Amino acid sequence: MTQRMGVKPAPKRETVDDGMERLHVRIAHSGLCSRRAAEKLILEGRVEVNGNIVAELGYKVAETDEVRVDGQSIRTTKTYTILLNKPSGVVTTLNDPQGRPTIVKYMPDYGVQLKPVGRLDMDTEGLLLCTNDGELAHRLSHPRYGVEKEYQAVVLGIVGEEAMEKLRTGVFVEGKKTSPAKVELIHAEPKTNTTGLRITIHEGRKRQVRLMCETVGHLVKSLKRTRYGPLKLKGMRVGEARLLGKKEVDDLRQLVGLEIT
């Protein structure tokens, strides 16, 4: 266990439920990390309560207790989750060392740092969630929770039923087989030699949809994410962002097994 110089272990505390919450929950609610990552910080001796190290899982804190991680004070902030219709040509990051356009330009300022949930490639547009709720972001991104992500792809060539069936049952991408996907034909245009596909996956591997299509012999010409779990773009303009309402956030939390707040 890591212990900072001059910091004593916290005394044992009676577990009183009134107005108290578990320490790892307080840390997660600050947006710093997920609950599981917060538990790891506690076990590593990197968390203090009122100046004393706490290395006990299940320890409870009151609203007035001061919590520090690695010496830095944390506070519970109001959580915000936004839906952004990300434009193509924009990178899904808050800061790009190469100076490329980032999603920050399109995000509203609530006085907290909103982080993207997963990634959309620079050349992919569509639905992107951003939040300061660390636990929600972690679960939405984790393949274990199987959150569906729906894309509309326009690919080069006319896609046959055999190729679509391969996409449905799984193809090998970078040495690993993809999970079963839903694949529907939107349109096939012999004049332009292109096919429109609706592809629904629940994984989130890097450039997955593009690589899946390339594996069956069709390069992606354009790609747009149109749905994330129960959320859809609903006619939002490219570059537009909106704050999710309580019911929408509750639906997301319920989807990944989190308590409704």
N, C-alpha and C positions, 0 to 999 in steps of 0.2 A: 504493500500500500504506500502510495506517495503521500508525504506530509510536508506542508510548507513550514519553514522555520518559524518558531514562535507561536504556532497555532496549536491549541490543545484539542483533543477529542471532545466532542459534545457529550454532556451528561445524558443518562437515560431519561426518557420523557414518558410520562403517562400518556396513553393514547386516548385523547378526548376527541369525540367526533365533532362537537359544536364548532363551526367556523374553521375547521382545520382540514388540510388536504395533505396527501402524501408528497414527500419531497420531490420524487422523480416526476410527479404530475405537475408540480409548480414549475420545475425547470422546463418541461415540455411546453407548458402554456406560455412561457416567455418567448417561444419561437426559436430557442437556441438549437434544439435537436429533438429527436423522437424520445418517447418514454424509455425504450430499451437502451438507447444511447445514454440517456440520463442515469439509468441504473448503473451502467458501466462507469460513468464519471464518479458516482457515489462510491462504488466499490474500490476505485483507484485512489480514493482519499483526496479528490480534487474539489470537493464541495464543503462549504462552511455554512453554518447557521449561527448567526449572532456572534461570529468570530471563532466558533469552535468547529472542528472538522466532524462531519457526520459520515460514517462508513457503514451505516445500518440501513438496509432496505426496509421499507415500510415505515420509516421515521416520518412523523407528521409535523407540519408547520402551520403556524397561525398567520393571518394576514399581515400582522405587524412584525413578523420575523424577517430579518435581513438575510438573504441567501446570496452567496457568492460562489462563482465557479472559476477556478484558477485565479482567485483574487479579485475578479471583476464582479461587481454587483449586478444582479439580474432583477428584473421586475416583470410582473405579469401585465402584458399589454392587451388591449382589445385586439381581437383577431379579425382579419379581413381576408376574404377570398374573392378574387376577381376572375372574370372570364374575358380573355383577350382574343380578338380575331387577328392573329398574327399575320402580317404581310410576308410575302416571299421576299428574299433578299435581306432579311434581318436575322441576326444570330440570337439564339435563346440563351442569353447571358446578361448579367448586369454590367459587366465591364469586359471589353474585348481589347487585348493587348495589340491586336493588328489594326485597331481603329475602324473596324467595320460597324455598320449601324446595329444597335442593340434594341431589345424590347423596352428598355427604360423610357425611351422617347414616347411610348404609347401608354405607359402605366400611370394611373392617377396617384397623387401624393397624399397619403394618409398619415404621414409622419412616422411610418415604420417601414422596415425593409421587407418588401414582398419578393419571395423567391419562386422561380418557375417550378411547377410540378412536372418532372421529367423534361424531355427535350423535343423540339421540332427542328428538323434540319433547316439550314439557312434557306434552302430552295423550296421548303414546304410551308404552306400557309394554313391558316385555320385555327381551330379551337385550342387555346393554351390556358391552363389554370395557373394562377400565381397566388401565393398565400404567405402569411407569417405564422400559420398554424403548423408547427413542425411535425406533430404526430399525424395530422391529417395528410400532409404531403408525403410522409414516409409510407403510409399505408396505401395511398392511392397509387404510388409508384411501384409498390412491391407486387411481383407477379402472383404471389400466393393468394391475393384477394381477387384476382381475376376480373378487374375492372375493364369493361369493354371500351375499345377505342375504334371508331368508325372513320374510314377514309374514302374519299373519291379519287380514283386515279385514272388518268388518261395515259395509255401506253401505246407505243408504236407497234403496228401490226394488228392483225385480226386474231383475237384470242379464241382458241377452240375449247370445246368442252373438256378435252383431255387435260389441257393446261390448267383450266379452272379447277378440275378435280384434284390435281396435284397440289394446288395452293390450298384447297380445302383440307386435305389430309395431312399436309405438312411437307416441307422441302428442306433440304440441308443448306443452311446458311452459315458460312464460316465454320464448318465442321459439326454443327449442332442442328438437329431437326427442329423446325418450328412446330408449335402446338397447332392443333386444328383451327382453321379460320372459316369464317363465313364469307363466301365470295358470290356476288351477284353481277350479272351483266346489265349495264345501264344502256349502252348503245354500241353498235359496231358500224364504222363509217368506211366503207371500201374506197371512197373517193379520196379521203385523207389518209387512208391506211392507219387508222387509229381505233382503239377500243376504250370505252369507258367502263370501269369496274367499281363496284362498292365492296370494300374489303374491311372486315371487322376482326380485330385481333384483341387478345387480352395480355399479350406480352408487351415489352417496351424496349426491345433491343435496338441498338443503333442502326439507323437506316433500314429497319427491318422490311417495311413494305417494298421499298425500292429493290432491295436485294432479293426478296421473294420473287418479284416479277422478273428480274433479270435472270434468275435461276431457271425459269420456264421459257426464257428466250424473248422477253419483251421489256425494252427499256422504258422507264417512266418519263413521260413528257411533262406532266404536271401532277402535283399531289396536294390534296387538301384534307385536313382532319375536320370532320363535320359533327362528330359526337364524341363525348367523353362521359361514360356512364349514362346517367339520365339527362345530361346537359347537351343542348344543341345550340347552334349559332343563331337560329331564329331570325334570319334576315339582317344580322348585324353587318355594318359596313366593314370593309378591310381596314384594320388599324383601330377600330373602335374597341373600347373596354367598358365593362360594366361590373358593378359590385353585386355579388350574389346575395339574394335575400335569405332570411333565416330558414325558410322551408327548404330552399335549395341546398344550403349548407347541411341542414339536418339530414336530408336525403343522402348526401355524400357520406356523412359520418355513419349513418345506419348501414350503408352499403359495405363499409369496411370494418364494421363491428365496433365502432366507437360510441360512447354515450352521447345522447343528444343533450346539448347544453341550453 
